[in-house]
Amino acid sequence: MTKPTLPLWINGRQTESCSGRTGDVINPATGSVIRQVPLANREDVDSAVAAARAAFPGWRDTTPLRRSRILNKFRELLEVHRAELAQLASEEHGKTLEDAAGSVQRGIEVVEFAVGAPHLLKGEHAENVGRGVDCHSMLQPIGVCAGITPFNFPAMVPMWMFPIAIACGNTFILKPSEKVPSCSLRMAELFKEAGLPDGVFNVVPGDKEAVDALLVHPDVRAISFVGSTPIAKYIYETAAHHGKRVQALGGAKNHAVVLPDAALDFTADAIMGAAYGSAGERCMAISTVVAVGDIADKLVAKLKEKAEMLVVGPGDRKGVDMGPVISAPHRDKIVGFIDSGVAQGATLVTDGRGIKVPGYEGGYFVGPTLFDHVNTEMTIYREEIFGPVLIVLRAASFDEAIDLVNSNPYANGTAIFTSSGAAARRFQNEIEVGMVGINVPIPVPMAFFSFGGWKSSLFGDLHMHGMEGVYFYTRTKAVTTRWPQVSDKHASTLVMPTLG
């Protein structure tokens, strides 16, 4: 039976791709193809960029207040259709409906932030910087922007990008993962229903051909990306070489440091959600626990107990804690990591290989997996697994734990579990990681703060959403003004002027 083929979204309408190529969109709980997605080519990208470029002058000149009203209507429609978007995300990614709904809500919160455009885009003003001279700054849009987003958050990560870019007066082209295209296309329809002019927001699902076309296109001024570190580095280097500003968020190896005074049950529960939620396919997942001192044995026993209670199954079934991973190749890659951990001498406490879900034998399931006695030379520590595999390292002291985290090349998120305010304060000050949680396992900031890591977890200077997102999608212009009286003498000088 022929599966339906999705469209592109260009210039405010559904559009057929010129490429003639399609990819399978698969429900990972069943392993079955549910629809086809067009794989946009360079010609498709050119069409989207042309539409965005044509729409830019009118949207740039639309007042921030008017933009805000359209964004607010879009936010209202997202609220109305939140369950629908969550269903699409769950169906194409595999995460549970509850988890998908939560991620949609976090995206909506970025739209709420972007609704404040009239305030966010205010510049600064200084009166009398010199005799009769005032100075003010302006935040102005940069033009056509593009976003390249991953499979793990089909609604949330795109909404980290395009609402803020559009609120700032830019036009936007979204290249979602070809594995999970439906949320992005549905949001484009809702944005048009909210009153967004044609061409301001365009969606071109595709693979590397579409990505490369965006990276080198002379009319694309900025690129935002979330994905693995090797691809983030490629995106950054290629786009920057072609004169674009870039924010490219890469991979992670997020550590949770557990001190001996941590509340054991609370900590274990928090780590369960952070490690195994969304089947571990989160850039902010806690994949590594650093157990300090004599809490290690008790913590590992508690983690084992709780991990083996988790229910694995299709994301749309009630009572399921963890769904499948995204694809068969990714499942096999995760299993390969587990095999390597065993071969390299780590203690396999809970084994998620070979799990079977009755009625879903074709699904891509890996059960919760827990390793103990891991060291920093093992592959399961050095590599980002991006799956439901939690590893435990043991540290003799707090100093050793801090050094261990700071020595890791990834620096996206980290957390500490402790009852000591002094230890927490030291941790937040000394740890070399972009986002820090204190008794909070997944420290994803609210939309009015920035999201981004350090070191190999970020390529570029500015993080996403919050005011850093506003600064990324705008250029600052400083204006110095004097209104001389007719009687003022004409100042002619060849030396550097000093206004004071």
C-alpha positions in Angstrom: 0.0 0.0 0.0 1.4 3.4 -1.0 2.1 5.7 1.9 1.2 9.4 1.8 4.0 11.8 0.8 4.4 15.0 2.8 5.0 18.3 1.1 7.6 21.0 1.4 6.3 24.4 2.8 7.5 27.3 0.7 6.1 30.8 0.4 3.1 30.0 2.6 1.9 26.9 0.8 2.4 23.2 0.4 4.9 22.6 -2.4 6.1 19.5 -4.2 9.9 18.8 -4.2 11.9 19.1 -7.4 14.3 16.4 -6.3 12.2 13.3 -7.0 13.8 11.7 -3.9 11.9 10.6 -0.8 12.7 9.0 2.5 10.8 6.7 4.8 9.2 8.1 7.9 9.1 5.2 10.3 7.2 4.6 13.5 10.0 3.2 15.7 7.7 1.3 18.0 6.5 -0.9 15.1 9.3 -0.5 12.6 6.8 0.2 9.9 6.8 3.0 7.3 4.0 5.5 8.0 4.6 8.1 5.4 7.1 9.4 2.8 9.0 12.6 3.2 10.5 14.6 0.2 14.3 15.1 0.4 14.8 18.7 -0.7 17.5 19.4 -3.2 19.4 22.5 -4.0 16.7 23.8 -6.3 14.1 23.4 -3.5 16.4 25.3 -1.1 16.9 28.0 -3.7 13.1 28.4 -4.0 12.7 28.7 -0.2 15.6 31.2 0.1 14.1 33.3 -2.7 10.7 33.3 -1.0 12.3 34.3 2.3 14.4 37.0 0.7 11.4 38.5 -1.1 9.4 38.5 2.2 12.2 40.0 4.3 11.8 43.8 3.5 8.1 43.8 4.3 8.5 41.7 7.5 11.5 43.8 8.6 9.4 46.9 8.3 6.5 45.4 10.2 6.4 46.9 13.6 7.6 44.7 16.5 4.2 45.1 18.1 2.5 43.7 15.0 4.9 40.8 14.8 4.2 40.2 18.5 0.5 40.0 17.9 1.0 37.3 15.2 3.3 35.4 17.4 0.7 35.5 20.2 -1.9 34.1 17.9 0.5 31.4 16.9 1.1 30.6 20.6 -2.7 30.3 21.1 -2.9 27.9 18.2 0.0 25.8 19.5 -1.9 25.5 22.8 -5.0 24.3 21.0 -3.1 21.8 18.9 -0.6 20.7 21.6 -2.0 17.2 21.8 -1.9 16.8 18.0 1.8 18.0 17.9 2.6 15.6 20.8 1.0 12.7 18.9 3.1 13.5 15.8 6.3 13.7 17.9 5.5 10.4 19.7 4.6 8.6 16.5 7.7 9.6 14.5 10.3 9.7 17.4 8.9 7.0 19.7 8.9 9.0 23.0 5.9 8.7 25.3 3.0 11.0 24.8 3.5 12.6 28.2 7.2 13.3 27.4 6.3 14.6 23.9 3.6 16.9 25.4 6.1 18.3 27.9 8.6 19.0 25.1 5.9 20.8 23.1 5.1 22.9 26.1 8.8 23.9 26.5 8.8 25.0 22.9 5.6 27.1 23.5 7.4 28.8 26.3 10.0 30.1 23.8 7.2 31.5 21.7 5.8 33.2 24.9 9.2 34.8 25.3 9.4 35.9 21.7 5.9 37.6 22.1 7.8 40.2 24.1 9.6 41.5 20.9 8.6 45.1 21.5 10.5 45.1 24.8 13.3 42.6 23.7 14.3 44.8 20.8 14.7 48.0 22.7 18.2 49.5 22.4 20.0 51.7 24.8 20.1 55.5 25.0 22.6 57.9 26.6 21.9 61.6 26.7 24.7 64.2 26.5 27.6 61.8 25.8 29.2 65.1 24.6 28.1 68.7 24.5 24.7 68.6 22.7 25.4 65.0 21.5 23.2 62.0 22.3 23.9 58.3 21.5 21.5 55.4 21.1 21.7 51.8 19.8 19.3 49.8 17.6 18.8 46.0 17.3 18.0 45.3 13.6 17.3 42.0 11.8 20.0 40.4 9.7 17.9 38.8 6.9 17.3 35.2 5.9 18.1 32.8 8.7 18.1 29.0 8.7 17.7 26.2 11.3 18.9 22.6 11.0 17.3 20.5 13.7 17.7 16.9 15.1 15.3 14.0 15.4 15.0 13.9 19.1 12.8 16.9 19.7 10.6 17.4 16.6 8.7 20.5 18.0 10.8 21.9 20.8 14.2 22.4 19.2 12.8 24.2 16.1 10.9 26.5 18.4 14.2 27.4 20.1 15.1 29.0 16.8 12.4 30.3 14.4 10.1 32.2 16.8 12.9 34.4 18.1 14.4 34.9 14.6 11.0 35.9 13.2 10.1 38.1 16.2 13.3 40.0 15.5 12.2 40.7 12.0 14.0 38.0 10.0 12.7 35.4 7.7 13.4 31.8 8.3 14.0 28.4 6.6 13.7 25.3 8.7 15.4 22.1 7.7 14.0 19.5 10.1 15.3 16.0 10.4 13.9 13.8 7.7 13.1 11.2 10.3 10.6 13.5 12.1 9.2 16.1 9.6 5.5 16.3 10.5 5.6 18.6 13.5 7.6 21.3 11.6 5.2 21.2 8.6 2.2 21.4 10.9 3.6 24.3 12.8 4.1 26.1 9.5 0.4 25.7 8.7 -0.5 27.0 12.2 1.8 30.0 11.7 0.1 30.9 8.5 -3.3 30.6 10.2 -2.0 33.0 12.8 -1.5 35.6 10.1 2.2 35.2 9.2 2.9 36.6 5.7 3.8 34.2 3.0 7.6 33.5 2.7 8.5 34.5 6.3 8.6 30.9 7.4 9.5 28.0 5.1 10.1 24.2 5.8 12.4 22.0 3.6 12.8 18.5 5.0 15.9 16.8 3.6 19.3 15.2 4.1 22.9 16.4 3.5 22.1 17.9 0.1 19.6 20.3 1.6 22.0 21.1 4.5 24.9 21.9 2.3 22.8 24.0 0.1 21.8 26.2 3.1 25.4 26.4 4.4 26.8 27.8 1.2 23.8 29.9 -0.1 24.9 33.5 -0.4 21.5 34.9 0.7 21.4 32.9 4.0 22.9 35.1 6.7 22.8 32.9 9.8 22.7 29.2 10.6 21.4 27.6 13.8 22.1 23.9 14.4 21.6 21.2 17.1 23.0 17.7 16.7 26.2 15.7 17.2 29.6 17.3 17.8 31.2 16.1 14.5 28.3 17.5 12.5 28.2 20.7 14.6 31.9 21.3 13.9 31.3 20.7 10.1 28.3 23.1 10.1 30.3 25.7 12.0 33.4 25.5 9.8 31.5 25.4 6.5 28.9 28.1 7.2 31.5 30.4 8.8 33.8 30.0 5.8 30.9 31.2 3.7 30.5 34.4 5.8 27.6 33.4 8.0 27.1 33.8 11.7 26.7 30.3 13.3 25.5 28.8 16.5 26.1 25.0 16.3 25.2 23.0 19.4 26.9 19.6 19.6 27.0 16.5 21.7 27.2 15.9 25.4 28.4 13.6 28.1 26.4 15.0 31.1 27.7 14.1 34.6 25.7 14.0 37.8 27.9 14.2 40.8 26.4 12.6 43.9 27.9 13.5 47.2 27.5 11.2 50.3 25.0 13.6 51.9 22.6 13.4 49.0 19.0 12.3 49.7 19.2 8.8 48.2 15.7 8.1 47.1 15.2 11.6 45.7 18.5 11.4 43.8 17.8 8.0 42.4 14.4 9.0 41.2 15.8 12.2 39.6 18.5 10.2 37.8 16.0 7.7 36.5 14.1 10.4 34.6 17.3 12.1 33.4 19.0 9.0 32.2 16.1 7.0 30.7 13.5 9.6 29.7 13.1 9.8 26.0 15.1 6.6 25.8 18.2 8.6 26.6 18.0 10.5 23.3 18.4 13.9 24.8 21.4 16.2 24.6 20.7 17.0 28.3 20.3 13.4 29.4 22.4 12.4 32.4 24.4 9.5 31.0 27.2 9.5 33.7 27.0 9.4 37.4 30.0 10.2 39.6 29.4 8.7 43.0 31.6 10.2 45.6 32.8 8.2 48.6 30.8 5.7 50.4 27.4 6.4 48.7 28.4 4.5 45.6 27.2 1.0 46.6 23.9 2.2 48.0 23.3 4.4 45.0 24.0 1.7 42.4 21.7 -0.7 44.3 18.9 1.8 44.3 19.4 2.7 40.6 19.3 -1.0 39.7 16.1 -1.5 41.6 14.4 1.5 40.0 15.7 0.8 36.4 14.4 -2.7 36.5 10.9 -1.4 37.4 10.7 0.8 34.3 8.1 -0.3 31.7 9.3 -0.3 28.1 6.8 -0.2 25.2 5.2 2.0 22.5 5.0 5.6 23.4 1.2 5.9 23.0 0.4 3.2 25.5 -0.6 4.2 29.0 1.7 3.2 31.8 4.8 3.0 29.5 7.9 4.8 31.0 10.3 4.5 28.0 9.7 4.1 24.3 11.9 2.8 21.5 15.0 4.5 20.1 14.8 6.2 16.7 15.9 3.5 14.2 17.3 0.0 13.8 20.8 1.2 13.0 20.8 3.4 16.1 19.5 0.5 18.3 22.3 -1.7 16.9 24.9 1.1 17.7 23.7 1.3 21.3 23.9 -2.4 21.7 27.4 -2.2 20.3 28.3 0.3 23.0 26.9 -2.1 25.7 29.0 -4.9 24.2 32.1 -2.8 24.3 31.5 -1.9 28.0 31.3 -5.6 28.9 34.4 -6.4 26.8 36.4 -3.6 28.5 35.6 -4.7 32.0 32.8 -2.6 33.3 30.3 -4.3 35.6 27.0 -4.7 33.7 24.4 -4.3 36.5 21.3 -4.1 34.3 21.3 -5.4 30.7 18.8 -3.8 28.2 19.9 -5.9 25.2 17.5 -8.2 23.6 14.3 -6.8 25.1 11.1 -7.9 23.5 7.8 -6.0 23.6 4.8 -8.3 22.9 2.9 -7.2 19.8 5.8 -4.8 18.8 8.4 -7.3 17.8 9.5 -5.1 14.9 10.1 -2.1 17.1 13.5 -0.6 18.0 13.7 -1.2 21.7 16.6 -1.2 24.1 15.9 -1.6 27.8 17.4 0.5 30.6 21.0 -0.4 31.0 23.3 0.3 34.0 27.0 -0.1 34.3 29.2 0.3 37.4 32.9 0.5 37.9 33.4 2.4 34.6 36.7 4.3 34.1 37.6 7.2 31.8 39.4 5.0 29.3 36.4 3.0 28.4 34.5 3.6 25.1 31.2 3.9 27.0 32.6 6.9 28.9 34.5 8.6 26.0 31.6 8.4 23.4 28.2 9.9 23.4 25.9 6.9 23.4 22.6 8.7 23.0 20.5 5.9 24.3 19.2 4.4 27.6 22.7 3.5 29.0 23.7 5.0 32.4 27.3 4.5 33.6 28.6 5.0 37.1 32.2 6.1 37.9 33.5 6.3 41.5 35.4 9.1 42.9 37.2 9.2 46.3 36.7 12.9 46.9 34.7 15.9 45.7 37.9 17.4 44.3 38.4 14.3 42.2 34.8 14.5 40.9 35.2 18.1 39.9 38.4 17.3 38.1 36.8 14.4 36.3 33.9 16.5 35.0 36.2 19.4 34.0 38.5 17.0 32.1 35.8 15.8 29.8 35.7 17.4 26.3 32.0 17.8 26.4 30.4 20.5 28.6 26.7 20.8 27.9 25.0 20.1 31.2 25.9 18.8 34.6 24.2 18.4 38.0 25.1 17.9 41.7 23.1 16.2 44.3 23.9 17.3 47.8 22.5 18.7 51.0 25.4 21.1 51.4 25.0 24.7 50.2 28.7 25.2 50.4 29.4 22.2 48.2 26.8 23.3 45.7 28.2 26.9 45.6 31.7 25.6 45.0 30.4 23.3 42.3 28.5 26.0 40.4 31.5 28.3 40.5 34.3 25.8 39.6 32.6 23.5 37.1 33.4 24.2 33.5 30.0 23.4 32.0 27.4 25.6 30.3 24.3 24.6 32.3 24.4 23.5 35.9 21.7 21.9 38.1 21.7 21.8 41.9 19.5 18.9 42.8 18.0 19.4 39.4 18.9 16.6 37.0 18.2 18.2 33.7 19.0 21.9 34.0 17.4 23.1 30.8 16.9 26.8 31.5 13.5 28.5 31.0 13.1 30.4 27.7 14.1 33.7 29.1 17.6 32.3 29.9 20.0 31.0 27.3 20.5 27.3 26.4 24.0 26.2 25.4 27.1 24.3 26.5 30.8 25.0 26.5 33.9 23.4 24.9 33.0 20.7 22.3 29.3 21.1 23.0 29.1 24.5 21.3 30.6 26.0 18.2 30.0 29.7 18.0 29.7 32.5 20.5 26.0 32.8 21.4 23.6 30.3 22.9 20.0 29.7 22.0 16.8 31.5 23.2 16.9 34.1 25.9 18.6 37.4 25.1 21.5 35.6 23.6 19.1 34.3 20.9 17.9 37.9 20.3 21.5 39.0 19.9 22.3 36.2 17.5 19.4 37.1 15.2 20.0 40.9 15.3 22.8 43.3 14.5 23.6 46.3 16.7 23.8 49.7 15.2 25.0 52.7 17.3 23.7 56.2 16.3 25.4 59.4 17.5 23.3 62.5 17.1 23.9 66.2 17.2 21.4 69.0 16.3 23.4 72.2 16.1 21.9 75.6 16.5 22.3 78.0 13.5 24.5 80.1 15.7 26.9 77.3 16.5 30.3 77.5 15.0 31.1 74.9 12.3 33.6 72.5 13.9 36.2 71.5 11.3 39.2 69.5 12.6 41.4 66.7 11.3 42.1 65.3 14.8 40.2 62.4 16.4 37.0 64.0 17.8 36.4 63.8 21.6 32.8 64.5 22.5 33.3 65.2 26.1 
